[in-house]
């Protein structure tokens, strides 16, 4: 990295505040303002990391003071920096750390804040005679209390383990160039309302080994791909779209790096420097998105992942496609946006392309990766589901569409049709295209609602890698079904334990709903026409765990069996959790049951013809056997 960017460990043999560097919070900065929520989140983030790699915790933007050696004015990141200072002081007080924390953080022209920082140990000890309570800054005092309460009340927070993790936490200190207009910088940063992110720093790192012209190309592609709204083609100019994606704007981008030299319109205003230079440039426009100023532009298509996670998926596909890493040095299993730089550093340190170390030719890695990222984004947009918003619709719906064009030359416009999953050299009716698209959309949305955290959405990586394999697109449906079937088999069927109750994995219910929907649609195209996969995050007992007081039904020992379970939204759960099956149908049948999951609808149909007693004696078991047989049959067929 450049000399203007330094990686600082929060805690090594000494703390970040025991160095010769001194940090001053200038008078024009707002006072310390973090509340319990932000402080607790910072501690939890650190406590959640593993010990296999460093953990990036944010950036610190500073300006070096000319008249004072090793003294930095903190421009951005002071809330996090001050919290880390308080945290380290607390760890010293409870003797989890040895020694003292250096007095290398101060507030300019804020006497109370400065006074409080210099008396933290006495405050923690409750030694009121050693300091003047009237001179204590209340916000900092509240911060100290929040840290103390977190460590004393959270029984799962082991302080020694926390200190071990703290040794893997790093902060990037980014020094602004000399003579920077700080007033302008603050105006822009306040408009942005955010810190520099890991992907900003990663971009600067990847661009560093390239020459100026290559940096222009890299930066142009990166910036276009980083906007996850809409389709990537539409973030280029019309002329660029034609050159990169062909005359119809829907061809996969080329592998040849040299081609992009003539493809892209690079102007003197193009961003080629590190992000910090970009945001202080006189030509920078805050909130400028695709040439449209203002943040209220209507977004039609919304990605199911943010850009940092897209980068993590792209990197894993790249590693697999080019066989980059040795078996003994794999990337971590979790997709963790906090480890974005760590993952890329790992690939650069241990990776090789065609037998040549990446570290020995970083420029080649940067060129190959940015082209791969553009190709991945093109495939992602065409074959991975999105949320689509039309008209006044604020909820949106699942969408699997590809971009097409109409008109000629300057009048050419984009429009969107369902992605055609057609076998090569086979003529199929339009309704068959629609059915294939529906199936692909449904199985992907089943996966999406099953894995709600972006950290575990590995199915996206697997589908993207498969798309690079050159297989016929229709088989993407089979691939997605195999992912769901494998998860169902390993986490449910193989154990032969169907009495997991609320611990039953969500993928089991959603995959089953997909199979039931698909089977019925083949016989009757209009069947379950109103069914969509939603974020139903609560596993519910059809025959209740705890029957309502005054209910005529008794407790049932086998209530946790799979046949008695369904997946519903939490709002539904709170309304009918303790009612009998018959009562649920009576009160909520039309509004909730018949509009819920497919399995729930089937259970509702069964109980309408039977009784609560029959459910626990025979009907539940029969229903369970039928559902398990469907799952087993499909898993055996797919795997």
C-alpha positions in Angstrom: 0.0 0.0 0.0 1.0 3.6 -0.3 2.8 5.4 2.5 -0.4 7.4 3.0 -2.2 4.2 4.1 -1.1 2.3 7.2 -2.4 -0.9 8.7 -2.5 -0.5 12.5 -3.1 -3.3 15.0 -5.3 -2.3 17.9 -3.4 -4.6 20.2 -0.1 -6.3 19.6 2.6 -6.3 22.2 1.5 -2.7 22.8 -1.8 -1.0 22.1 -2.4 1.4 19.2 -2.2 4.2 21.8 1.2 3.2 23.1 3.1 4.4 20.0 4.7 7.7 19.2 1.7 8.8 17.3 -0.7 11.2 18.9 -4.3 11.7 17.8 -6.2 15.0 18.3 -9.9 15.4 17.9 -10.2 18.9 16.4 -12.7 21.5 17.7 -14.7 21.4 14.5 -15.5 17.7 15.1 -18.7 16.8 17.0 -18.3 15.6 20.5 -18.2 11.9 21.4 -21.7 10.6 20.7 -21.8 6.8 20.5 -24.5 5.3 22.6 -24.9 1.8 24.0 -26.1 0.3 20.7 -23.0 1.2 18.8 -20.6 0.3 21.6 -22.2 -3.1 22.2 -22.2 -3.8 18.4 -18.4 -3.0 18.2 -17.7 -5.4 21.1 -19.9 -8.1 19.6 -18.2 -7.7 16.2 -14.8 -8.2 17.7 -16.0 -11.1 19.9 -17.4 -12.9 16.8 -14.2 -13.1 14.9 -12.1 -16.2 14.6 -8.4 -16.4 15.2 -7.3 -17.5 11.8 -6.9 -14.1 10.2 -6.9 -10.3 10.8 -10.2 -8.5 11.1 -10.7 -5.1 9.6 -12.7 -2.8 11.9 -12.8 0.4 9.8 -10.8 3.3 8.6 -9.3 6.4 10.3 -8.9 9.4 8.1 -6.3 11.8 9.4 -4.3 14.9 8.5 -0.7 15.1 9.7 0.1 18.4 11.5 3.2 20.1 10.1 4.4 21.7 13.3 4.0 18.7 15.6 5.9 15.4 14.8 3.8 12.3 14.6 0.6 14.2 15.5 -2.5 13.6 13.5 -5.7 15.5 13.4 -8.6 13.0 13.2 -10.9 13.9 10.3 -13.1 10.8 10.2 -13.5 7.8 12.5 -13.1 9.5 15.9 -16.2 7.8 17.4 -14.7 4.4 16.8 -11.2 5.5 17.8 -12.5 7.0 21.1 -14.5 3.9 21.9 -11.4 1.7 21.3 -9.5 4.0 23.7 -12.2 3.6 26.4 -12.3 -0.2 25.7 -8.6 -0.6 26.2 -8.7 1.5 29.3 -11.4 -0.8 30.8 -9.3 -3.9 29.9 -6.3 -2.4 31.7 -8.5 -1.6 34.7 -9.8 -5.2 35.1 -6.2 -6.4 34.5 -7.0 -8.3 31.3 -4.2 -6.1 29.8 -0.9 -5.4 31.4 0.6 -1.9 31.8 -1.2 1.4 30.9 -2.8 2.9 27.8 -0.7 5.7 26.5 -2.2 9.2 26.8 -2.1 9.7 23.0 -5.7 10.7 22.4 -6.9 14.2 23.2 -9.7 16.7 22.3 -8.8 20.1 21.1 -10.5 22.9 23.0 -12.9 20.5 24.8 -11.7 20.6 28.4 -14.3 18.2 29.9 -13.6 15.5 27.2 -9.9 15.8 27.7 -10.2 15.8 31.5 -12.3 12.7 31.4 -9.9 10.8 29.1 -7.0 11.6 31.5 -8.9 10.4 34.6 -10.6 7.2 33.2 -8.8 4.8 35.6 -9.9 6.8 38.6 -13.4 6.9 37.3 -13.5 3.2 36.7 -12.2 2.6 40.2 -14.9 4.9 41.6 -12.3 7.0 43.3 -14.3 10.2 43.4 -11.7 12.0 45.5 -9.2 11.7 42.6 -11.2 13.7 40.1 -13.8 16.5 39.9 -17.2 15.1 38.9 -18.3 18.4 37.6 -15.6 18.3 34.9 -16.5 14.8 33.6 -18.0 14.7 30.1 -21.3 12.8 30.5 -21.2 11.2 27.0 -17.8 9.6 27.6 -18.9 8.5 31.1 -21.9 6.8 29.5 -19.5 5.0 27.1 -17.5 3.7 30.0 -20.6 2.5 31.7 -21.8 0.7 28.6 -18.5 -1.1 28.2 -18.5 -2.2 31.9 -22.1 -3.4 31.7 -21.4 -5.4 28.5 -18.6 -7.3 30.1 -20.1 -7.8 33.5 -23.6 -8.8 32.4 -23.0 -10.8 29.2 -22.2 -14.3 30.6 -21.1 -15.5 27.1 -18.4 -12.9 26.8 -15.1 -14.3 28.0 -12.7 -11.4 28.6 -9.5 -13.4 28.0 -10.9 -14.8 24.7 -11.9 -11.2 23.8 -8.4 -10.0 24.3 -7.1 -12.8 22.1 -9.4 -11.7 19.4 -8.5 -8.1 19.8 -5.0 -9.0 18.8 -6.3 -9.8 15.3 -8.2 -6.5 14.9 -6.7 -3.9 12.5 -7.6 -0.4 11.6 -6.5 1.4 8.4 -5.1 4.9 9.0 -5.4 6.9 5.8 -3.6 10.2 5.6 -5.1 12.9 3.4 -2.7 14.6 1.0 -1.0 17.8 2.1 -2.9 21.0 1.5 -6.3 19.2 1.4 -9.2 21.5 1.7 -10.6 20.1 4.9 -13.8 22.2 4.8 -14.6 20.7 1.4 -13.8 17.2 2.7 -16.2 17.6 5.6 -18.9 18.9 3.4 -18.6 15.8 1.2 -18.3 13.3 4.0 -21.3 14.8 5.8 -23.3 14.4 2.5 -22.1 10.8 2.1 -22.8 10.1 5.7 -20.4 7.1 5.8 -16.8 6.1 6.3 -14.5 4.7 3.7 -15.4 1.0 3.4 -13.2 -2.0 3.0 -14.0 -2.2 -0.7 -12.8 1.4 -1.1 -9.4 0.4 0.3 -9.4 -2.9 -1.6 -9.9 -1.0 -4.9 -6.9 1.2 -4.2 -4.8 -1.9 -3.3 -5.7 -3.7 -6.5 -5.1 -0.6 -8.7 -1.7 0.1 -7.2 0.5 -2.3 -9.4 -1.2 -1.1 -12.6 0.0 1.7 -14.9 -2.1 4.9 -15.3 -4.1 3.7 -18.3 -4.7 0.3 -16.8 -5.9 2.1 -13.6 -8.4 4.0 -15.7 -9.8 0.8 -17.2 -9.9 -1.0 -13.8 -11.5 1.9 -12.0 -14.2 2.3 -14.7 -15.2 -1.4 -14.5 -15.0 -1.4 -10.7 -17.3 1.6 -10.3 -19.9 0.2 -12.7 -20.0 -3.2 -11.0 -20.1 -1.6 -7.5 -23.6 -0.2 -8.3 -25.7 -3.3 -7.5 -29.0 -1.6 -8.6 -30.4 -2.6 -12.0 -28.3 -4.3 -14.7 -24.6 -3.7 -15.2 -25.0 -2.8 -18.9 -27.1 0.2 -17.9 -24.3 1.7 -15.8 -22.1 2.1 -19.0 -22.7 4.7 -21.7 -24.7 3.5 -24.7 -21.6 3.4 -26.8 -19.7 1.5 -24.2 -22.6 -1.0 -23.9 -22.3 -1.8 -27.6 -18.5 -2.3 -27.4 -18.6 -4.4 -24.2 -21.8 -6.4 -24.6 -22.4 -6.4 -28.3 -25.0 -4.6 -30.5 -27.9 -6.1 -28.5 -26.2 -5.3 -25.2 -26.6 -8.9 -23.9 -23.4 -10.8 -24.8 -21.0 -12.0 -22.1 -18.0 -9.6 -21.8 -14.7 -10.6 -23.5 -11.7 -12.2 -21.7 -9.2 -10.1 -23.6 -7.8 -7.3 -21.4 -6.5 -5.3 -24.4 -10.0 -5.0 -25.8 -11.1 -2.8 -22.9 -8.5 -0.2 -23.9 -10.7 0.8 -26.8 -14.1 -0.3 -25.3 -14.3 2.3 -22.5 -14.7 6.1 -22.7 -12.0 7.3 -20.3 -12.0 11.0 -19.8 -9.8 13.4 -17.8 -12.4 13.3 -15.0 -12.2 9.5 -14.6 -11.2 8.3 -11.2 -7.8 6.7 -11.2 -6.5 7.5 -7.8 -7.2 6.1 -4.4 -10.7 6.7 -3.0 -9.5 9.4 -0.7 -8.3 11.4 -3.6 -11.6 10.9 -5.4 -13.7 12.3 -2.6 -11.7 15.5 -2.2 -11.4 16.2 -5.9 -13.1 19.4 -7.0 -15.1 17.6 -9.7 -16.7 15.1 -7.2 -20.5 15.3 -6.9 -22.0 13.8 -3.8 -24.8 11.3 -4.4 -24.2 11.3 -8.1 -25.5 8.0 -9.4 -25.2 7.1 -13.0 -25.1 10.8 -13.9 -28.3 11.5 -12.1 -27.9 13.8 -9.0 -30.1 13.2 -6.0 -30.9 10.1 -4.0 -34.6 9.7 -4.9 -34.2 8.0 -8.2 -36.6 5.1 -8.6 -34.9 1.7 -8.5 -36.7 -1.0 -10.4 -34.3 -3.9 -9.8 -32.7 -4.6 -6.4 -29.9 -7.1 -5.8 -30.3 -9.7 -3.1 -26.7 -9.0 -1.9 -24.6 -5.8 -1.4 -21.4 -5.1 -3.3 -19.0 -6.4 -0.6 -20.7 -9.8 -0.7 -20.7 -9.8 -4.5 -16.9 -9.3 -4.3 -16.7 -12.3 -1.9 -18.7 -14.5 -4.2 -16.7 -13.3 -7.2 -13.4 -14.0 -5.5 -14.5 -17.6 -4.6 -15.6 -18.3 -8.2 -12.3 -16.9 -9.4 -10.3 -19.1 -7.1 -12.2 -22.2 -8.1 -12.2 -21.4 -11.8 -8.5 -20.7 -12.0 -7.5 -23.3 -9.3 -5.7 -20.5 -7.5 -5.2 -21.8 -4.0 -3.6 -25.0 -2.7 -5.8 -27.4 -0.9 -4.1 -26.7 2.5 -4.8 -22.9 2.2 -8.5 -22.6 1.4 -10.6 -19.5 2.0 -12.7 -19.4 5.1 -16.2 -21.0 4.9 -18.2 -18.0 5.9 -18.8 -15.1 3.6 -17.8 -12.3 5.9 -17.8 -8.7 4.6 -15.6 -7.8 7.6 -12.9 -10.0 6.1 -13.0 -8.7 2.6 -9.4 -7.4 2.6 -8.3 -10.4 4.6 -9.6 -12.8 2.0 -8.0 -10.9 -0.9 -4.7 -10.7 1.0 -4.9 -14.5 1.6 -5.4 -15.1 -2.2 -2.5 -12.8 -3.1 -0.2 -14.4 -0.5 -0.8 -18.0 -1.2 -2.4 -18.1 -4.7 -0.9 -18.9 -8.1 -2.3 -18.6 -11.6 -1.0 -21.2 -14.1 1.8 -22.0 -11.7 3.0 -18.4 -11.3 2.7 -16.8 -7.8 0.2 -13.9 -7.7 2.5 -12.0 -5.4 5.2 -12.0 -8.1 2.8 -10.5 -10.6 0.1 -8.5 -8.8 -0.7 -6.5 -12.0 -1.7 -9.7 -13.8 -4.0 -10.7 -11.0 -5.7 -7.2 -10.9 -6.3 -7.4 -14.7 -7.7 -10.9 -14.7 -9.9 -10.3 -11.6 -11.5 -7.1 -12.9 -12.5 -8.8 -16.1 -13.7 -11.8 -14.2 -15.8 -9.5 -11.9 -17.5 -7.9 -15.0 -18.3 -11.3 -16.4 -19.6 -12.5 -13.0 -21.8 -9.4 -12.7 -23.2 -10.0 -16.2 -24.1 -13.6 -15.3 -25.4 -12.6 -11.9 -27.8 -10.1 -13.4 -29.1 -12.5 -16.0 -29.4 -15.7 -14.0 -29.7 -14.9 -10.2 -33.0 -13.6 -8.9 -33.6 -10.0 -7.9 -36.4 -8.0 -6.3 -38.4 -6.0 -8.9 -40.4 -2.9 -8.1 -42.9 -1.6 -10.6 -45.3 1.3 -10.3 -46.2 2.1 -6.7 -45.3 -1.4 -5.5 -43.2 -1.1 -2.3 -43.0 -4.8 -1.5 -41.6 -5.9 -4.8 -41.6 -9.4 -6.3 -39.0 -12.0 -7.2 -37.7 -11.5 -10.7 -35.5 -13.5 -13.1 -35.1 -11.4 -16.2 -32.5 -10.7 -18.9 -31.9 -7.4 -20.7 -33.0 -7.0 -24.4 -33.0 -4.0 -26.7 -35.4 -2.4 -29.2 -34.8 0.4 -31.7 -31.7 1.4 -33.7 -28.6 3.4 -33.0 -29.2 6.4 -30.7 -32.9 5.4 -30.2 -32.0 2.0 -28.9 -33.7 1.3 -25.5 -33.5 -1.5 -23.0 -36.4 -3.7 -21.9 -36.6 -6.9 -19.8 -38.0 -10.4 -20.5 -38.0 -13.5 -18.4 -34.6 -15.2 -18.7 -35.0 -17.9 -21.4 -33.7 -21.2 -20.1 -33.9 -23.0 -23.5 -31.9 -26.1 -24.5 -29.7 -25.6 -27.5 -31.1 -26.5 -30.9 -34.5 -27.4 -29.4 -37.6 -25.5 -30.4 -39.9 -25.0 -27.5 -43.2 -23.2 -27.1 -43.2 -19.8 -25.2 -45.2 -21.4 -22.4 -42.3 -23.9 -21.8 -39.9 -21.0 -21.5 -42.2 -19.5 -18.9 -42.4 -22.7 -17.0 -38.7 -23.1 -16.9 -38.2 -19.6 -15.8 -40.8 -20.0 -13.1 -39.1 -23.2 -11.8 -35.7 -21.5 -11.7 -37.1 -18.4 -10.0 -39.0 -20.5 -7.4 -36.1 -22.7 -6.4 -33.8 -19.7 -6.1 -36.3 -17.8 -4.0 -36.7 -20.9 -1.8 -32.9 -20.9 -1.3 -32.9 -17.1 -0.6 -35.6 -17.2 2.1 -33.9 -20.3 3.7 -30.5 -18.6 4.1 -31.4 -15.2 5.3 -27.8 -14.2 6.3 -25.5 -13.1 3.4 -22.7 -14.9 5.3 -24.2 -18.3 4.4 -25.6 -17.7 0.9 -23.1 -20.1 -0.6 -25.7 -21.2 -3.2 -24.9 -18.0 -5.1 -21.3 -19.0 -5.4 -22.2 -22.5 -6.5 -24.6 -21.3 -9.2 -22.2 -18.6 -10.5 -19.4 -21.2 -10.7 -21.7 -23.5 -12.6 -22.6 -20.7 -15.0 -18.9 -20.3 -15.9 -18.7 -24.0 -16.6 -20.3 -23.6 -20.1 -23.2 -26.0 -19.4 -26.5 -25.3 -21.0 -28.5 -22.7 -19.0 -31.6 -24.8 -18.5 -29.6 -27.1 -16.3 -29.2 -24.2 -13.9 -32.6 -25.4 -12.4 -31.1 -28.9 -11.8 -28.1 -27.3 -10.1 -30.2 -25.2 -7.8 -32.4 -28.2 -7.0 -29.3 -30.2 -6.2 -28.0 -27.6 -3.7 -31.4 -27.7 -1.9 -31.5 -31.5 -2.0 -28.0 -31.9 -0.6 -28.8 -29.5 2.3 -32.0 -31.4 3.0 -30.3 -34.8 2.8 -27.3 -34.0 5.0 -29.1 -31.9 7.6 -32.4 -33.8 7.9 -32.9 -37.0 6.0 -29.6 -38.7 6.7 -30.2 -38.4 10.5 -33.6 -40.1 10.2 -34.7 -38.0 13.1 -37.9 -36.3 12.2 -38.7 -35.0 15.6 -36.4 -31.9 15.6 -39.3 -29.5 16.3 -38.3 -25.8 15.9 -34.7 -26.9 15.1 -35.8 -28.4 11.8 -33.8 -26.5 9.1 -35.8 -24.0 7.1 -34.4 -25.3 3.8 -36.3 -28.6 4.5 -39.7 -26.8 4.5 -38.9 -24.5 1.6 -37.5 -27.3 -0.6 -40.6 -29.4 0.2 -42.9 -26.5 -0.7 -41.0 -26.1 -4.0 -41.4 -29.8 -4.8 -45.1 -29.8 -3.9 -45.6 -26.6 -6.0 -43.7 -28.1 -9.0 -45.5 -31.5 -8.9 -48.9 -29.9 -8.7 -48.1 -27.4 -11.5 -47.4 -30.2 -13.9 -50.9 -31.5 -13.5 -52.6 -28.2 -13.2 -50.8 -25.0 -14.4 -52.9 -22.8 -12.3 -52.4 -24.7 -9.0 -50.9 -22.7 -6.2 -50.9 -19.7 -8.6 -50.8 -17.3 -5.6 -48.0 -19.0 -3.8 -44.6 -17.2 -3.4 -41.7 -17.8 -1.2 -41.6 -15.3 1.6 -39.4 -14.8 4.7 -41.3 -17.3 6.9 -38.9 -17.5 9.7 -40.8 -19.3 12.4 -41.2 -23.1 12.7 -44.7 -23.7 14.2 -46.5 -26.7 15.7 -49.8 -27.4 13.9 -51.1 -29.3 17.0 -49.8 -26.8 19.7 -46.9 -27.3 22.1 -48.9 -25.7 24.9 -52.7 -25.8 24.4 -54.5 -22.7 25.4 -56.0 -22.6 28.9 -59.5 -23.9 28.9 -58.9 -25.8 25.6 -60.5 -29.2 25.3 -57.4 -30.7 23.8 -54.5 -32.3 25.8 -50.8 -32.0 25.5 -49.2 -34.4 22.8 -45.8 -36.0 23.4 -45.1 -36.3 19.6 -45.8 -32.6 18.8 -42.2 -32.1 17.5 -42.6 -34.6 14.7 -42.1 -33.3 11.1 -45.7 -34.0 10.1 -46.9 -31.6 12.8 -44.6 -28.8 11.8 -44.9 -25.9 9.3 -43.0 -22.7 8.6 -44.8 -19.4 8.9 -44.1 -15.7 9.5 -43.5 -14.5 13.0 -46.6 -12.4 12.9 -48.8 -15.4 12.2 -47.0 -17.4 14.9 -48.0 -14.8 17.6 -51.6 -15.1 16.6 -52.4 -18.8 16.6 -49.5 -20.7 18.2 -51.6 -22.2 21.1 -54.8 -22.9 19.2 -55.8 -26.4 18.2 -55.6 -27.3 14.4 -59.4 -27.1 14.1 -59.5 -23.7 15.8 -56.7 -22.4 13.6 -58.7 -23.3 10.5 -61.8 -21.8 12.0 -60.3 -18.4 12.9 -57.4 -18.1 10.5 -58.0 -20.6 7.7 -58.9 -18.1 4.9 -56.5 -15.3 5.9 -53.4 -17.2 6.9 -53.5 -21.0 6.3 -54.8 -20.9 2.7 -52.4 -18.2 1.9 -49.4 -19.7 3.7 -46.8 -22.3 2.7 -47.9 -25.3 0.6 -47.4 -27.7 3.4 -49.5 -25.6 5.7 -52.3 -25.5 3.1 -52.2 -29.3 2.8 -52.4 -29.6 6.6 -55.4 -27.2 6.6 -57.2 -29.3 4.0 -56.6 -32.5 6.0 -57.9 -31.1 9.2 -61.0 -29.7 7.5 -62.1 -33.3 6.8 -60.9 -34.7 10.2 -60.7 -33.8 13.9 -58.0 -32.9 16.4 -58.1 -36.4 17.8 -57.7 -38.0 14.4 -54.8 -35.7 13.7 -52.7 -37.0 16.5 -53.8 -40.7 16.1 -53.4 -41.2 12.3 -53.6 -38.1 10.1 -50.3 -36.5 11.2 -48.3 -39.7 10.7 -49.8 -40.3 7.2 -49.1 -36.7 6.2 -45.5 -37.0 7.5 -44.8 -40.3 5.6 -46.1 -38.7 2.4 -43.9 -35.6 2.8 -40.8 -37.6 3.8 -41.3 -39.9 0.8 -41.5 -36.9 -1.6 -38.3 -35.5 -0.1 -36.4 -38.9 -0.3 -37.6 -39.6 -3.8 -36.5 -36.2 -5.1 -33.1 -36.2 -3.2 -32.4 -39.8 -4.5 -33.2 -38.6 -8.1 -31.1 -35.5 -8.0 -28.0 -36.6 -6.1 
